[in-house]
Amino acid sequence: MPSKPVSPQSRRSTRVPLKVAIGMQGVAESSTCAGETIVVNLHGALILTGIELRIGMRIWIHVYLTDKRATARVVCVDSENPLQCGIELDKPQNIWGISLPPDDWETDR
């Protein structure tokens, strides 16, 4: 995870704890795996995966609950638990199924 703490004021959108099943597939590679979210926001998520991902890897995310899909990029990998990764969605969006999202999840900002 990031070596320096990030203040809540510098976040682009509020984090919401959410455990939901996801599928992932590499955009450039043929690797696929199942996983789940730990924390989500409008811009990405902290996820737990079935295989190790690499920083910079481009992936497709499929949220089974909502049947929504999005492309994302792996932005961090936990050095102590390499199956836990941070991802950033290419386009900020609520693919997670949060029915009452925080106010700062407005996508027209």
N, CA, C and O atoms as CSV, one atom per row, in Angstrom:
chain,resi,resn,atom,element,x,y,z
A,1,MET,N,N,0.838,-1.178,0.000
A,1,MET,CA,C,0.000,0.000,0.000
A,1,MET,C,C,0.886,1.246,0.000
A,1,MET,O,O,2.099,1.125,0.169
A,2,PRO,N,N,0.321,2.426,-0.182
A,2,PRO,CA,C,1.154,3.624,-0.248
A,2,PRO,C,C,2.013,3.767,0.998
A,2,PRO,O,O,1.571,3.468,2.107
A,3,SER,N,N,3.243,4.227,0.806
A,3,SER,CA,C,4.151,4.362,1.929
A,3,SER,C,C,3.825,5.554,2.811
A,3,SER,O,O,4.118,5.539,4.006
A,4,LYS,N,N,3.221,6.585,2.237
A,4,LYS,CA,C,2.849,7.732,3.060
A,4,LYS,C,C,1.333,7.801,3.185
A,4,LYS,O,O,0.626,7.526,2.215
A,5,PRO,N,N,0.821,8.161,4.353
A,5,PRO,CA,C,-0.620,8.213,4.519
A,5,PRO,C,C,-1.253,9.295,3.646
A,5,PRO,O,O,-0.669,10.354,3.420
A,6,VAL,N,N,-2.452,9.004,3.165
A,6,VAL,CA,C,-3.191,9.960,2.349
A,6,VAL,C,C,-4.326,10.503,3.197
A,6,VAL,O,O,-5.109,9.738,3.761
A,7,SER,N,N,-4.414,11.818,3.287
A,7,SER,CA,C,-5.460,12.406,4.115
A,7,SER,C,C,-6.809,12.269,3.435
A,7,SER,O,O,-6.884,12.281,2.207
A,8,PRO,N,N,-7.888,12.137,4.219
A,8,PRO,CA,C,-9.226,12.034,3.626
A,8,PRO,C,C,-9.575,13.227,2.741
A,8,PRO,O,O,-10.359,13.083,1.803
A,9,GLN,N,N,-9.005,14.409,3.022
A,9,GLN,CA,C,-9.297,15.593,2.225
A,9,GLN,C,C,-8.720,15.484,0.813
A,9,GLN,O,O,-9.222,16.133,-0.105
A,10,SER,N,N,-7.661,14.666,0.622
A,10,SER,CA,C,-7.049,14.559,-0.695
A,10,SER,C,C,-7.688,13.464,-1.554
A,10,SER,O,O,-7.340,13.329,-2.727
A,11,ARG,N,N,-8.594,12.700,-1.008
A,11,ARG,CA,C,-9.287,11.653,-1.772
A,11,ARG,C,C,-10.247,12.284,-2.760
A,11,ARG,O,O,-10.836,13.330,-2.488
A,12,ARG,N,N,-10.401,11.652,-3.893
A,12,ARG,CA,C,-11.313,12.165,-4.908
A,12,ARG,C,C,-12.761,11.811,-4.616
A,12,ARG,O,O,-13.670,12.537,-5.019
A,13,SER,N,N,-12.985,10.705,-3.921
A,13,SER,CA,C,-14.351,10.313,-3.564
A,13,SER,C,C,-14.335,9.446,-2.305
A,13,SER,O,O,-13.353,8.764,-2.011
A,14,THR,N,N,-15.437,9.490,-1.579
A,14,THR,CA,C,-15.561,8.785,-0.308
A,14,THR,C,C,-15.446,7.281,-0.499
A,14,THR,O,O,-16.015,6.717,-1.434
A,15,ARG,N,N,-14.712,6.642,0.388
A,15,ARG,CA,C,-14.577,5.186,0.393
A,15,ARG,C,C,-15.744,4.568,1.141
A,15,ARG,O,O,-16.189,5.089,2.164
A,16,VAL,N,N,-16.233,3.449,0.620
A,16,VAL,CA,C,-17.350,2.734,1.229
A,16,VAL,C,C,-16.943,1.271,1.390
A,16,VAL,O,O,-16.613,0.617,0.400
A,17,PRO,N,N,-16.960,0.741,2.625
A,17,PRO,CA,C,-16.664,-0.683,2.795
A,17,PRO,C,C,-17.741,-1.512,2.086
A,17,PRO,O,O,-18.934,-1.301,2.306
A,18,LEU,N,N,-17.323,-2.443,1.247
A,18,LEU,CA,C,-18.281,-3.267,0.506
A,18,LEU,C,C,-17.602,-4.552,0.075
A,18,LEU,O,O,-16.556,-4.532,-0.574
A,19,LYS,N,N,-18.208,-5.668,0.442
A,19,LYS,CA,C,-17.710,-6.976,0.017
A,19,LYS,C,C,-18.671,-7.508,-1.047
A,19,LYS,O,O,-19.808,-7.875,-0.746
A,20,VAL,N,N,-18.196,-7.544,-2.298
A,20,VAL,CA,C,-19.014,-8.012,-3.408
A,20,VAL,C,C,-18.114,-8.820,-4.355
A,20,VAL,O,O,-16.960,-8.459,-4.585
A,21,ALA,N,N,-18.652,-9.907,-4.893
A,21,ALA,CA,C,-17.887,-10.778,-5.790
A,21,ALA,C,C,-17.647,-10.099,-7.133
A,21,ALA,O,O,-18.536,-9.461,-7.697
A,22,ILE,N,N,-16.426,-10.254,-7.627
A,22,ILE,CA,C,-16.047,-9.693,-8.920
A,22,ILE,C,C,-15.268,-10.731,-9.723
A,22,ILE,O,O,-14.709,-11.677,-9.168
A,23,GLY,N,N,-15.245,-10.539,-11.018
A,23,GLY,CA,C,-14.374,-11.299,-11.896
A,23,GLY,C,C,-13.424,-10.332,-12.564
A,23,GLY,O,O,-13.769,-9.172,-12.789
A,24,MET,N,N,-12.229,-10.799,-12.882
A,24,MET,CA,C,-11.228,-9.954,-13.518
A,24,MET,C,C,-10.601,-10.682,-14.690
A,24,MET,O,O,-10.440,-11.902,-14.673
A,25,GLN,N,N,-10.250,-9.912,-15.706
A,25,GLN,CA,C,-9.546,-10.462,-16.855
A,25,GLN,C,C,-8.530,-9.439,-17.309
A,25,GLN,O,O,-8.827,-8.248,-17.388
A,26,GLY,N,N,-7.341,-9.901,-17.604
A,26,GLY,CA,C,-6.314,-9.011,-18.123
A,26,GLY,C,C,-6.695,-8.501,-19.501
A,26,GLY,O,O,-7.196,-9.266,-20.325
A,27,VAL,N,N,-6.465,-7.218,-19.764
A,27,VAL,CA,C,-6.780,-6.648,-21.071
A,27,VAL,C,C,-5.770,-7.152,-22.101
A,27,VAL,O,O,-6.162,-7.573,-23.189
A,28,ALA,N,N,-4.491,-7.114,-21.779
A,28,ALA,CA,C,-3.450,-7.538,-22.717
A,28,ALA,C,C,-3.086,-9.012,-22.540
A,28,ALA,O,O,-2.547,-9.632,-23.456
A,29,GLU,N,N,-3.375,-9.565,-21.382
A,29,GLU,CA,C,-3.055,-10.967,-21.109
A,29,GLU,C,C,-4.342,-11.768,-21.011
A,29,GLU,O,O,-5.419,-11.203,-20.821
A,30,SER,N,N,-4.231,-13.064,-21.138
A,30,SER,CA,C,-5.421,-13.909,-21.095
A,30,SER,C,C,-5.745,-14.402,-19.679
A,30,SER,O,O,-6.611,-15.262,-19.517
A,31,SER,N,N,-5.074,-13.878,-18.662
A,31,SER,CA,C,-5.324,-14.329,-17.294
A,31,SER,C,C,-6.689,-13.854,-16.799
A,31,SER,O,O,-7.084,-12.712,-17.032
A,32,THR,N,N,-7.393,-14.739,-16.121
A,32,THR,CA,C,-8.680,-14.420,-15.515
A,32,THR,C,C,-8.692,-14.970,-14.104
A,32,THR,O,O,-8.000,-15.941,-13.800
A,33,CYS,N,N,-9.485,-14.343,-13.237
A,33,CYS,CA,C,-9.624,-14.848,-11.881
A,33,CYS,C,C,-10.858,-14.239,-11.224
A,33,CYS,O,O,-11.435,-13.268,-11.714
A,34,ALA,N,N,-11.235,-14.827,-10.125
A,34,ALA,CA,C,-12.327,-14.307,-9.315
A,34,ALA,C,C,-11.724,-13.537,-8.149
A,34,ALA,O,O,-10.560,-13.728,-7.799
A,35,GLY,N,N,-12.529,-12.666,-7.556
A,35,GLY,CA,C,-12.073,-11.909,-6.408
A,35,GLY,C,C,-13.243,-11.255,-5.717
A,35,GLY,O,O,-14.402,-11.584,-5.970
A,36,GLU,N,N,-12.921,-10.323,-4.840
A,36,GLU,CA,C,-13.971,-9.569,-4.158
A,36,GLU,C,C,-13.442,-8.205,-3.773
A,36,GLU,O,O,-12.238,-8.005,-3.609
A,37,THR,N,N,-14.369,-7.271,-3.631
A,37,THR,CA,C,-13.991,-5.932,-3.199
A,37,THR,C,C,-13.892,-5.917,-1.675
A,37,THR,O,O,-14.525,-6.724,-0.993
A,38,ILE,N,N,-13.101,-5.003,-1.159
A,38,ILE,CA,C,-12.981,-4.768,0.278
A,38,ILE,C,C,-13.538,-3.382,0.586
A,38,ILE,O,O,-14.354,-3.209,1.492
A,39,VAL,N,N,-13.082,-2.403,-0.185
A,39,VAL,CA,C,-13.515,-1.011,-0.070
A,39,VAL,C,C,-13.664,-0.481,-1.496
A,39,VAL,O,O,-12.836,-0.774,-2.358
A,40,VAL,N,N,-14.715,0.296,-1.745
A,40,VAL,CA,C,-14.926,0.853,-3.083
A,40,VAL,C,C,-15.119,2.359,-2.999
A,40,VAL,O,O,-15.468,2.899,-1.949
A,41,ASN,N,N,-14.887,3.030,-4.125
A,41,ASN,CA,C,-15.270,4.425,-4.271
A,41,ASN,C,C,-15.577,4.671,-5.741
A,41,ASN,O,O,-15.497,3.751,-6.554
A,42,LEU,N,N,-15.915,5.868,-6.076
A,42,LEU,CA,C,-16.299,6.199,-7.438
A,42,LEU,C,C,-15.151,5.994,-8.419
A,42,LEU,O,O,-15.378,5.751,-9.604
A,43,HIS,N,N,-13.921,6.093,-7.929
A,43,HIS,CA,C,-12.742,6.041,-8.786
A,43,HIS,C,C,-12.043,4.694,-8.810
A,43,HIS,O,O,-11.141,4.489,-9.622
A,44,GLY,N,N,-12.439,3.757,-7.931
A,44,GLY,CA,C,-11.749,2.475,-7.903
A,44,GLY,C,C,-12.124,1.649,-6.699
A,44,GLY,O,O,-13.217,1.774,-6.147
A,45,ALA,N,N,-11.180,0.787,-6.295
A,45,ALA,CA,C,-11.471,-0.114,-5.180
A,45,ALA,C,C,-10.193,-0.739,-4.649
A,45,ALA,O,O,-9.155,-0.763,-5.310
A,46,LEU,N,N,-10.311,-1.239,-3.440
A,46,LEU,CA,C,-9.319,-2.138,-2.872
A,46,LEU,C,C,-9.925,-3.521,-3.030
A,46,LEU,O,O,-11.035,-3.768,-2.560
A,47,ILE,N,N,-9.205,-4.429,-3.689
A,47,ILE,CA,C,-9.758,-5.737,-4.004
A,47,ILE,C,C,-8.856,-6.859,-3.508
A,47,ILE,O,O,-7.666,-6.656,-3.266
A,48,LEU,N,N,-9.428,-8.023,-3.362
A,48,LEU,CA,C,-8.717,-9.253,-3.046
A,48,LEU,C,C,-8.888,-10.157,-4.249
A,48,LEU,O,O,-10.015,-10.408,-4.676
A,49,THR,N,N,-7.793,-10.651,-4.804
A,49,THR,CA,C,-7.841,-11.411,-6.042
A,49,THR,C,C,-7.426,-12.862,-5.840
A,49,THR,O,O,-6.887,-13.224,-4.794
A,50,GLY,N,N,-7.679,-13.679,-6.839
A,50,GLY,CA,C,-7.291,-15.080,-6.801
A,50,GLY,C,C,-5.881,-15.317,-7.315
A,50,GLY,O,O,-5.292,-16.368,-7.062
A,51,ILE,N,N,-5.332,-14.335,-8.042
A,51,ILE,CA,C,-3.962,-14.421,-8.550
A,51,ILE,C,C,-3.268,-13.089,-8.300
A,51,ILE,O,O,-3.918,-12.064,-8.091
A,52,GLU,N,N,-1.946,-13.120,-8.325
A,52,GLU,CA,C,-1.195,-11.878,-8.135
A,52,GLU,C,C,-1.282,-11.013,-9.392
A,52,GLU,O,O,-1.090,-11.494,-10.508
A,53,LEU,N,N,-1.575,-9.737,-9.189
A,53,LEU,CA,C,-1.605,-8.765,-10.276
A,53,LEU,C,C,-0.378,-7.866,-10.151
A,53,LEU,O,O,0.255,-7.809,-9.097
A,54,ARG,N,N,-0.052,-7.174,-11.221
A,54,ARG,CA,C,1.106,-6.288,-11.218
A,54,ARG,C,C,0.678,-4.829,-11.333
A,54,ARG,O,O,-0.317,-4.510,-11.985
A,55,ILE,N,N,1.437,-3.954,-10.695
A,55,ILE,CA,C,1.188,-2.519,-10.825
A,55,ILE,C,C,1.282,-2.143,-12.303
A,55,ILE,O,O,2.206,-2.556,-13.004
A,56,GLY,N,N,0.324,-1.364,-12.757
A,56,GLY,CA,C,0.277,-0.941,-14.147
A,56,GLY,C,C,-0.531,-1.872,-15.039
A,56,GLY,O,O,-0.856,-1.513,-16.171
A,57,MET,N,N,-0.859,-3.060,-14.548
A,57,MET,CA,C,-1.625,-4.023,-15.348
A,57,MET,C,C,-3.014,-3.475,-15.644
A,57,MET,O,O,-3.673,-2.931,-14.758
A,58,ARG,N,N,-3.463,-3.619,-16.896
A,58,ARG,CA,C,-4.794,-3.182,-17.300
A,58,ARG,C,C,-5.720,-4.376,-17.208
A,58,ARG,O,O,-5.399,-5.457,-17.701
A,59,ILE,N,N,-6.888,-4.182,-16.567
A,59,ILE,CA,C,-7.821,-5.288,-16.353
A,59,ILE,C,C,-9.256,-4.873,-16.660
A,59,ILE,O,O,-9.602,-3.692,-16.636
A,60,TRP,N,N,-10.071,-5.870,-16.946
A,60,TRP,CA,C,-11.526,-5.723,-17.023
A,60,TRP,C,C,-12.075,-6.201,-15.697
A,60,TRP,O,O,-11.662,-7.246,-15.194
A,61,ILE,N,N,-13.006,-5.446,-15.121
A,61,ILE,CA,C,-13.687,-5.828,-13.881
A,61,ILE,C,C,-15.143,-6.121,-14.215
A,61,ILE,O,O,-15.786,-5.363,-14.941
A,62,HIS,N,N,-15.656,-7.216,-13.685
A,62,HIS,CA,C,-17.074,-7.548,-13.833
A,62,HIS,C,C,-17.654,-7.698,-12.431
A,62,HIS,O,O,-17.241,-8.581,-11.679
A,63,VAL,N,N,-18.607,-6.842,-12.078
A,63,VAL,CA,C,-19.279,-6.916,-10.782
A,63,VAL,C,C,-20.519,-7.787,-10.980
A,63,VAL,O,O,-21.469,-7.377,-11.647
A,64,TYR,N,N,-20.507,-8.974,-10.406
A,64,TYR,CA,C,-21.592,-9.933,-10.636
A,64,TYR,C,C,-22.941,-9.420,-10.136
A,64,TYR,O,O,-23.962,-9.647,-10.786
A,65,LEU,N,N,-22.963,-8.740,-9.007
A,65,LEU,CA,C,-24.203,-8.256,-8.414
A,65,LEU,C,C,-24.954,-7.302,-9.342
A,65,LEU,O,O,-26.177,-7.377,-9.460
A,66,THR,N,N,-24.225,-6.416,-9.992
A,66,THR,CA,C,-24.843,-5.411,-10.867
A,66,THR,C,C,-24.764,-5.776,-12.346
A,66,THR,O,O,-25.427,-5.155,-13.177
A,67,ASP,N,N,-23.957,-6.778,-12.675
A,67,ASP,CA,C,-23.653,-7.176,-14.048
A,67,ASP,C,C,-23.034,-6.020,-14.839
A,67,ASP,O,O,-23.179,-5.945,-16.059
A,68,LYS,N,N,-22.339,-5.115,-14.127
A,68,LYS,CA,C,-21.651,-4.002,-14.791
A,68,LYS,C,C,-20.180,-4.350,-14.962
A,68,LYS,O,O,-19.597,-5.093,-14.173
A,69,ARG,N,N,-19.602,-3.789,-16.015
A,69,ARG,CA,C,-18.202,-4.025,-16.342
A,69,ARG,C,C,-17.489,-2.694,-16.551
A,69,ARG,O,O,-18.103,-1.699,-16.937
A,70,ALA,N,N,-16.191,-2.691,-16.290
A,70,ALA,CA,C,-15.384,-1.493,-16.499
A,70,ALA,C,C,-13.930,-1.892,-16.675
A,70,ALA,O,O,-13.506,-2.961,-16.235
A,71,THR,N,N,-13.181,-1.026,-17.319
A,71,THR,CA,C,-11.734,-1.233,-17.411
A,71,THR,C,C,-11.070,-0.465,-16.279
A,71,THR,O,O,-11.565,0.566,-15.826
A,72,ALA,N,N,-9.942,-0.992,-15.839
A,72,ALA,CA,C,-9.231,-0.386,-14.713
A,72,ALA,C,C,-7.741,-0.671,-14.851
A,72,ALA,O,O,-7.298,-1.427,-15.717
A,73,ARG,N,N,-6.998,-0.040,-13.971
A,73,ARG,CA,C,-5.543,-0.200,-13.915
A,73,ARG,C,C,-5.162,-0.509,-12.478
A,73,ARG,O,O,-5.685,0.111,-11.552
A,74,VAL,N,N,-4.264,-1.454,-12.282
A,74,VAL,CA,C,-3.756,-1.783,-10.949
A,74,VAL,C,C,-2.786,-0.671,-10.547
A,74,VAL,O,O,-1.800,-0.423,-11.241
A,75,VAL,N,N,-3.066,-0.005,-9.426
A,75,VAL,CA,C,-2.224,1.119,-9.011
A,75,VAL,C,C,-1.363,0.811,-7.795
A,75,VAL,O,O,-0.381,1.508,-7.539
A,76,CYS,N,N,-1.719,-0.228,-7.042
A,76,CYS,CA,C,-0.855,-0.636,-5.939
A,76,CYS,C,C,-1.109,-2.098,-5.602
A,76,CYS,O,O,-2.201,-2.625,-5.815
A,77,VAL,N,N,-0.069,-2.738,-5.070
A,77,VAL,CA,C,-0.142,-4.127,-4.628
A,77,VAL,C,C,0.450,-4.160,-3.233
A,77,VAL,O,O,1.545,-3.646,-3.006
A,78,ASP,N,N,-0.267,-4.759,-2.301
A,78,ASP,CA,C,0.191,-4.862,-0.916
A,78,ASP,C,C,1.405,-5.783,-0.861
A,78,ASP,O,O,1.303,-6.951,-1.236
A,79,SER,N,N,2.540,-5.289,-0.407
A,79,SER,CA,C,3.766,-6.093,-0.371
A,79,SER,C,C,3.669,-7.255,0.618
A,79,SER,O,O,4.328,-8.278,0.430
A,80,GLU,N,N,2.862,-7.114,1.660
A,80,GLU,CA,C,2.704,-8.192,2.637
A,80,GLU,C,C,1.629,-9.186,2.228
A,80,GLU,O,O,1.658,-10.335,2.669
A,81,ASN,N,N,0.680,-8.770,1.392
A,81,ASN,CA,C,-0.366,-9.646,0.881
A,81,ASN,C,C,-0.563,-9.308,-0.601
A,81,ASN,O,O,-1.425,-8.498,-0.943
A,82,PRO,N,N,0.240,-9.933,-1.487
A,82,PRO,CA,C,0.198,-9.564,-2.895
A,82,PRO,C,C,-1.122,-9.877,-3.609
A,82,PRO,O,O,-1.288,-9.507,-4.771
A,83,LEU,N,N,-2.051,-10.541,-2.944
A,83,LEU,CA,C,-3.367,-10.779,-3.543
A,83,LEU,C,C,-4.328,-9.615,-3.265
A,83,LEU,O,O,-5.461,-9.611,-3.746
A,84,GLN,N,N,-3.869,-8.640,-2.493
A,84,GLN,CA,C,-4.673,-7.443,-2.192
A,84,GLN,C,C,-4.124,-6.280,-3.013
A,84,GLN,O,O,-2.949,-5.931,-2.906
A,85,CYS,N,N,-4.994,-5.680,-3.837
A,85,CYS,CA,C,-4.557,-4.651,-4.777
A,85,CYS,C,C,-5.492,-3.458,-4.761
A,85,CYS,O,O,-6.673,-3.579,-4.434
A,86,GLY,N,N,-4.954,-2.314,-5.116
A,86,GLY,CA,C,-5.752,-1.124,-5.355
A,86,GLY,C,C,-5.899,-0.946,-6.853
A,86,GLY,O,O,-4.921,-1.052,-7.594
A,87,ILE,N,N,-7.133,-0.671,-7.311
A,87,ILE,CA,C,-7.357,-0.440,-8.732
A,87,ILE,C,C,-7.992,0.924,-8.941
A,87,ILE,O,O,-8.700,1.430,-8.071
A,88,GLU,N,N,-7.733,1.512,-10.095
A,88,GLU,CA,C,-8.335,2.781,-10.483
A,88,GLU,C,C,-9.135,2.548,-11.757
A,88,GLU,O,O,-8.596,2.078,-12.759
A,89,LEU,N,N,-10.422,2.879,-11.714
A,89,LEU,CA,C,-11.266,2.742,-12.893
A,89,LEU,C,C,-10.855,3.765,-13.944
A,89,LEU,O,O,-10.474,4.885,-13.602
A,90,ASP,N,N,-10.928,3.394,-15.215
A,90,ASP,CA,C,-10.601,4.329,-16.290
A,90,ASP,C,C,-11.574,5.497,-16.315
A,90,ASP,O,O,-11.193,6.623,-16.636
A,91,LYS,N,N,-12.822,5.232,-15.977
A,91,LYS,CA,C,-13.848,6.272,-15.931
A,91,LYS,C,C,-14.547,6.180,-14.574
A,91,LYS,O,O,-15.094,5.127,-14.249
A,92,PRO,N,N,-14.545,7.257,-13.767
A,92,PRO,CA,C,-15.235,7.205,-12.470
A,92,PRO,C,C,-16.708,6.837,-12.654
A,92,PRO,O,O,-17.429,7.476,-13.420
A,93,GLN,N,N,-17.144,5.792,-11.935
A,93,GLN,CA,C,-18.532,5.354,-12.040
A,93,GLN,C,C,-18.881,4.401,-10.903
A,93,GLN,O,O,-18.014,3.741,-10.330
A,94,ASN,N,N,-20.155,4.348,-10.597
A,94,ASN,CA,C,-20.654,3.468,-9.545
A,94,ASN,C,C,-21.065,2.138,-10.160
A,94,ASN,O,O,-22.246,1.896,-10.407
A,95,ILE,N,N,-20.080,1.277,-10.405
A,95,ILE,CA,C,-20.383,-0.061,-10.910
A,95,ILE,C,C,-20.659,-1.038,-9.777
A,95,ILE,O,O,-21.016,-2.191,-10.020
A,96,TRP,N,N,-20.495,-0.581,-8.547
A,96,TRP,CA,C,-20.511,-1.454,-7.375
A,96,TRP,C,C,-21.907,-1.776,-6.846
A,96,TRP,O,O,-22.061,-2.726,-6.078
A,97,GLY,N,N,-22.916,-1.019,-7.230
A,97,GLY,CA,C,-24.267,-1.283,-6.735
A,97,GLY,C,C,-24.608,-0.534,-5.465
A,97,GLY,O,O,-25.511,-0.942,-4.735
A,98,ILE,N,N,-23.902,0.561,-5.182
A,98,ILE,CA,C,-24.209,1.394,-4.016
A,98,ILE,C,C,-25.457,2.203,-4.361
A,98,ILE,O,O,-25.400,3.113,-5.187
A,99,SER,N,N,-26.592,1.870,-3.725
A,99,SER,CA,C,-27.864,2.510,-4.084
A,99,SER,C,C,-27.985,3.940,-3.560
A,99,SER,O,O,-28.649,4.766,-4.185
A,100,LEU,N,N,-27.361,4.242,-2.437
A,100,LEU,CA,C,-27.359,5.611,-1.895
A,100,LEU,C,C,-25.908,6.074,-1.771
A,100,LEU,O,O,-25.360,6.102,-0.669
A,101,PRO,N,N,-25.282,6.435,-2.893
A,101,PRO,CA,C,-23.876,6.810,-2.853
A,101,PRO,C,C,-23.649,8.133,-2.123
A,101,PRO,O,O,-24.551,8.965,-2.037
A,102,PRO,N,N,-22.432,8.319,-1.599
A,102,PRO,CA,C,-22.089,9.602,-0.979
A,102,PRO,C,C,-22.249,10.747,-1.972
A,102,PRO,O,O,-22.199,10.542,-3.185
A,103,ASP,N,N,-22.443,11.953,-1.445
A,103,ASP,CA,C,-22.660,13.138,-2.286
A,103,ASP,C,C,-21.515,13.373,-3.278
A,103,ASP,O,O,-21.747,13.846,-4.391
A,104,ASP,N,N,-20.281,13.043,-2.878
A,104,ASP,CA,C,-19.152,13.326,-3.776
A,104,ASP,C,C,-18.954,12.266,-4.869
A,104,ASP,O,O,-17.931,12.257,-5.553
A,105,TRP,N,N,-19.936,11.381,-5.024
A,105,TRP,CA,C,-19.890,10.410,-6.102
A,105,TRP,C,C,-20.588,10.908,-7.351
A,105,TRP,O,O,-20.840,10.125,-8.266
A,106,GLU,N,N,-20.907,12.187,-7.411
A,106,GLU,CA,C,-21.525,12.770,-8.613
A,106,GLU,C,C,-20.524,12.651,-9.752
A,106,GLU,O,O,-19.378,13.076,-9.609
A,107,THR,N,N,-20.935,12.082,-10.881
A,107,THR,CA,C,-20.001,11.868,-12.002
A,107,THR,C,C,-19.904,13.064,-12.937
A,107,THR,O,O,-19.058,13.069,-13.831
A,108,ASP,N,N,-20.756,14.092,-12.754
A,108,ASP,CA,C,-20.699,15.251,-13.649
A,108,ASP,C,C,-19.874,16.393,-13.073
A,108,ASP,O,O,-20.024,17.534,-13.512
A,109,ARG,N,N,-19.014,16.122,-12.111
A,109,ARG,CA,C,-18.174,17.146,-11.489
A,109,ARG,C,C,-17.034,17.524,-12.380
A,109,ARG,O,O,-16.222,18.375,-12.016
